[in-house]
Amino acid sequence: MSLDKSYEAVMSRKNEIMKKAIGIDYNDFENDGISFDYEKMMKEAGYSLDEIREIQGKTGVGNTPLYELRNLTKLARKMAPEGKGARIFLKDEAANPSGSFKARRAATAVYHAKKLGYKGVIAATSGNYGAAVASQAAMQGLKCIIVQECYDSNIVGQPEILEKARACEALGAEVVQLSVGPELFYTFLSLLEDTGYFNASLYTPFGIAGVETLGAELVEEFKAKEGRLPDKVVITNAGGGNVTGTARGILKTTNEKIEIVAASVNLKGLHMASDKDFNRKSFTTGHTGFGIPFTTYPDRSDVPRNAARPLRYIDRYVTVNQGEVFYITEALAQVEGLERGPAGNTSLTAAFAIAQEMDQDQIIVVQETEYTGAGKHPMPQLSFAKKNGVNVTIGNPVDEVPGESIVLPETPALIKTVDLELDKIRRSYVKQCINNFGIDFTDKDLKYMAEETNSSVEFVKEALDSLK
């Protein structure tokens, strides 16, 4: 008897499909109430740092170059008060086989799929992860399907997403392209069920643990190169895996404090699931449309418990504007001779501004870059924005309105960060838990929520009282 493949029927079977496609019984880590044993999940369902290094090393992933951006540092010092302007470094993750840090996540996930005997892998992503999974699947001899949310209802696709589809197909993957809307998750589930392939989700314990080597390398390379650690690490934040994995790798390698700064492109006012808004943004990742929802409630992902939990690790969260990132993308190419894609340049834009607050003997590092290609360059992105009615001008980026305008800074002195209120984000997280679980928090729940929000039991109690 054939299965009912209606939307309602497939969605009702999602837990069963996911369990079969991941090979993890998440019930093993659940407690009563809100909390679950995060560290137990990461330990028992993931891999150790040494194991991951070995897995990644066999497919040429990791041990990427670390550069000092001397010319951008000089430029930042020209804009900074006297004595200010930290040294800016960059970890060049574009050197990975698929051109981004996500090769670290994919290497571990695809290795795990082969170890468990799956014949193929499926990932739902419009970003660099698709190319990473396709690359690693090719190396491991597995089939690969990438499901992309690519078009609006007029079948108009964003240049950056189309470029990533090209990369996936070049690496041997089958690419399924969809319009924005609920069909993405339905199609993803349906394909997992029909093929019996492994769910190479971005948010599994082995995927997030794959990024831990990046944090560990930063610690080791700075000690070897500079005899000290950086003062701040700036990390582009979208779904939270980049922040989570890097921070965990740092914590596993040193007891010294390094400030973790998350950075996202400001797309406030644009809804990521809106057909109207879909093509009115010029960034497909690393923006607040993903960064805020996943930070304030990570378990909205395609697995029962998301291993990416960025709020546990963020010390500071800043935003930059689209025009500022385009400017720094061009500056990196023309001043430093490095042509790289937009996602890593989001954190570089933030680092350029933050360096001007810091002393000249301090160090700030941007922990990733990504490859660039035809659809990722500023010119096709800006041309596409104009076609969609977005006004592109030169002026002060503070005047930029997401979806309506992109303002390229008239001078690099205008590039600034905007700090988000972490306590407000923490309260939003508590509110999400109230909406999903109710208000009867046990002592274990309070302790768990304090860990989740990188705060204290007293803060969680205060937030609960104010939200009741």
N, C-alpha and C positions, 0 to 999 in steps of 0.2 A: 504494500500500500504506500503510495507516494505521500510525502509530507505536505502539509498545508503551508504554502509559501506566501500567504497574505502577509501584509505588514504587521497586523496584530498578532498573528500566529508566530512569526519569526521573532518579534520582540518579546513575546511571552516565554520563548525558549532561550533568551540571551544568556542567562546564568549557566545553563547546561552546555550551550555552545562554547562559551568562554572557558569553562573548566576543561572541556575536552581539548580545546585549541591551545591552552597554555601549559597544562600539566601541573598546575598548582592548585591545591585545595586551600583556598583562602580562609576557610572555616578553622583551619589549624591555628590561626593567629588571632582569631576574634575573642574578645572578652564580652561580658555582658555589658549592655549600654553602649556608649559612644566609642569607647577606647578599643584599640587592638595593639598587639605587641609588634611594633614597627621594627625594632632591632632584631627580634627573633625572625621575622619575615626576611629581612635583609641578609641575615646569617644563614638561614636554613634553605632559602630559595635562591640565594645568589651565589657568588663565588668570592674567594679571598682575593686580596690585592695581588698576591704573587701568582695565583691561578690566572687572573685576568691578564696580567702582563704576558704570561706565556701564551695564552690564547690569542691576544692581539698581535704579539710578535710574529706569529706564524703567518699572518696575512698582511704584514707590513704596516700595521696600525700603531700609532703612538711614537714617542721619542721625537717629537716635532721640534723645529728650530725655535730658539728664543732670540728675538732681536731687540736691540735698544733703538728707539725711534729718536735719534739725536736731533734731526731737523725739526720735527714736530715739537720736541721739547724746547728748542730754541724759540720757535714761534710762540709757544705758550708763555715762555718767560718774558717775551716782549709785551704781552698783554697783562701780565701779572704784576702785583705790587712788588716793590723792591725786596729781594731775598726770597721770593716765592717762585714756584715753578718746579714741581717734582720731576724727576727723570721718568720718562714714559717708556715702558717695555711692551712687547707684543709676542704672544705665543702663537706661532703660525700653523694653525690646525689645517689650513688649506693644503698642507703637505701630506695629509692622509690620502689613501688610495682614492676615495670618492670626493675629496676636496672639502671636508668639514669635520668638526669634532664628533659628529654623529656616527662616524665610522667606528668610534669606540663603543657606542651603544650597540650598533648593528653587529659588530664582530662577536660580542658575547651572546647576543640573542640568537644569531644564526648558528653559531657553534652549538648552543644549547639545543636548538631544533634538530640539528643533525645527530647529536648525542642521543636524543630521545627517539630517533627513528622516523621523524617526519620527512615526507618527500618534497615538501615545499613550504614557503613562508608567504604570509600576506601582511601588509602594513597599510594602514589608512593614514596618509600624509600628503600634504601638498608641498612639503619642504624638502630640505636636504636629506632627511632621513630616508626618503624613498631611494635616492641614488646610493646611499650607504648600504641599505638592505640589499638592493640589486647587486651591488659590487661584491658584497660578502657572500651572497647566495651563489653567484657565479664561481667564486673561489672554492666554495664548499660543494659545488655540484648539485645544488638544490634549485627547484623551480621557484619562481617569484612572481607575485602579483602585487602591484601597487594601486591603491584606490585613491583617487584625487578628487577633492572638491575644487573644481577648476573654472566653471562658467557661471555667469548669471543666466536668467531665463531667456535671454536673447542669444545665448550660445556665444557670448563674448568672453574670452579668457584673458587673464592677466599675463603680461609678458614673462614675469618671473616664474609663475607656475608652469607655463608652457615650456620654458627653458628647462625646468626640472623634469618635466615629462620626457623631453628629448634625452636628457641624461639617463633616466631610468631605462628607456627603450634601448639606448646605445649599449647599456650594460646587460641587456638580455631579458629584462623584465617585461611582463605584460602590464600595460597601464590601462586602468578603467577610469575614465573621466566622467565626472558627474557635475550637475549644477548645484548651487548652494541650497541646502535644505536638509530635512530629516532623512532623505534617501541615502545619505552617506553611510550612516550607521547600519541601516537596514541592509544595504548592499554588502557592506563589510561582513556582517553576521551571516548573511546568506551564502557568501562565497566561502567563508570558513566552514560552514556546515556542508556545503556541496563538495568541497575539495578534500576536506580532512587535513588541511594544511595548518601549520603552526602560526599562532597569532604573535607576530614579531612587534608587539606593542612598544611604543616609546616608554611606557610607564611600568614595566615589569621590574622586579628586583635585579635581575641580571642585566637588563638594559641600563638602569641607573648606576649600578655598580661598575659598569664599563667606563663611566666618566670619572670614576675615582682615580684612575691612573693619571688623568690630566692634572688634578690637584696635587697628587704625589710628585709628579714630574716638576711642577712649578717650584715646590719646596726644594727638591734635590738640585735642580738646575741653578736656582738663585744662590744656594749655599756654595755650589761649586764655582759659579761665575763671579759672584759679588761678595761671597763670604758672609752673607746676611739674607734675611727674607724681605720681601716687599712689604710696604706698610698697608697697601690696599690692593685688592683684586677686584676689577670691574667685570661683571658678567652680564651678558645680554639675557633678559628674562622673558620667556614666553610661557611654555608649559611647566617650567620649573625644574626640569631634569638637569639642565646645565648648571644651575646654581647648586642644586642638591648634590650631584655627583662630585663637582669640583670641591665644594666645601667639605664633604665627607672625606675626600682624598687628602685634603690639607690636614684635617683633624687626625687622620690616621698616621700622618707622617711627622707632625711636630706638635709640641705643646705650646709653642709661641703663638701669640694672638696676631692674626692677620684680619683686617677689616674686610668683610664681604659686602660689596656694593652691587646691587642689582640695577640694571638699566633697561628701560623700555622706550620705544617710540610712542609719543603721545597721540593716541587716536580716540580721545575722549569724544563721545557723542556718536561714534559709528558702531553699529551692531554687526558683529561678525556673521550672524546667521541671516542677515537682511539681504534680500536680493537687490534692493535699491542701493545699499551701502557697499556691497561686495567689491565693485570696481571703482569705488571712489576713495580707495586707500592705495598708497604706493608701497606698502610693506606687507608681506604675507606672513611674517613671523617677527618675533622680538618686539611686539607692540602690546599696548595696554589691553587690547581686545582679548588677548589670551592671558597676558601677565597678571592682570587683576583678578579675573574669575578663578584661575588656577591657584593663585596665592591665597585667596580668601576661602576657597573650598576645593582642595585638590582631587577629591574623590568623585569628580564629574567626568572622569576619564573612561576609557574603554576596558578597564579591568576593575574588579571589585574594590581593591585597595591600591591606590596609586603610590608607587615607591618614590615619586618626585614630590617632596614636601618642602618647598623653598622657604616658607615662613619660619621654619625651624632654624634657618642658617643666615638669613639676611640681617645685616646690621644697619643698612641704609638702602633706600629704594628711590631712584631718581628717574625722571623722564627727560627726553630730548625731543625736538621737533623734526619732522620729515626733512625740511629744507636744510637743517643743520647737518643731518646725516649725509645727505647728498653732497654737501660742501666738503665734509671731512673725507668722504670717499674719493673725491677728486684730489684733495690735498695729499692723501696718503700716496696716491699714484704719482703725482707731480712733484712732491717734495721728498718723498722717501723711496720712490721707484717701485712701490708694491701695489699692484692692481688687485684688489680684493672685493668680494661681494658685500651686500648691505648689512647682513645680520651682525657680523663681527664689528662692522663700522659703527653700529649703534652704541656698543660699549666703548669704542674708541672715541666717539664724540663726547660721551660723558666723561671719559678719562681726561680728554683735552681740557675740559672746563674745570674739573675737580683738581687737576694738577696745579692749577693757578691758585688754589687755596692752600697748598701744601708748601713746606720748606724745600729749598733746592737740594738738600741732602737726602730727601725722602724719595721713595720709589713707588710708582703706581704701575700696575701691569694689567693689560687687556688680555684675557686668557684664551681668546680664540679669534681666528679669522675663518673665512670661507672662500671657496673658489668663486670666480665670476664667469659670466657667459653672456650671450647676446641679450637675453631678457632681463639680466640682473643689473646692467649698466644704468647709470642715471638718465641718459638720454632717452632710451625707449620707455623708461618709467615715467619721465616727465612728459613725453609726447602722449603717452597713454592717458595720463592725468588730464591733459588739455582736451583730448577727445571726449572725455567724460565730464567736461564742464568745470574742471577744477582750474582755478586761476593761479598761474605760476608767475611770481614776481621776485624782484630783488629788493630787500629792505631789512626790517627788523623781524626776526623769527617769532617774537612774542605776539605778532599780529596774525600769525597763522591760525586758521580754523580748519580742523580736519574735515575732509570731504568737500570743502569749499575753496580752500587755498593752500598753496605751498609757497613759503617765503624763504628764498635762499638768502643767507646773511650777506649784507653788503660788505662786512668786514669780519674777520674771525673773532674780533673782540666782542661781537654780539652773541657768540655761542655760549649758552648758559644751561645749567641743569635746573630742574624744578624738583624739590624734595617732596615726596609723598609722606603723609603722616602714618608711620608704622602702627601707632596705637589705634588709629582709625581702622586700618586694615585688620588688625588683630580683633577688634570688636566686631567687624564684619564677619570674620571667621566664626566667632562665638555665635553670632546671630544665625548664620547658616546652619550650625549644629542644632540650635534651638528649633529651627524650622524643620529639620530632618528627624530629630530625635526627641524633642520636647525639652522641658526645663528641669527635669529631675536628675541633676548631675550627682553621681556618687563621688566619694573621695578619690577613687581610682580615675574617674572621668576628669576631675579637676586637675589632678597631677598630669594626666595625659594632655589635656588642653593647654596647660602651662608649657609643656614640652613642644607642642605643636605650634604655639604662637611665640616661642622664645621669650616668654615673660615669666610670670609667677602665679602661684595659686591665688594670691591676693588680688592680682590684676583680673584673673578670670572671674573670681567671685564678684568683684566690682562691676565688671562688664555684664555679668548675668543680672545683677540687681538693677542696673540701668536699663537693660533691655526688656525685663519682665513687664 
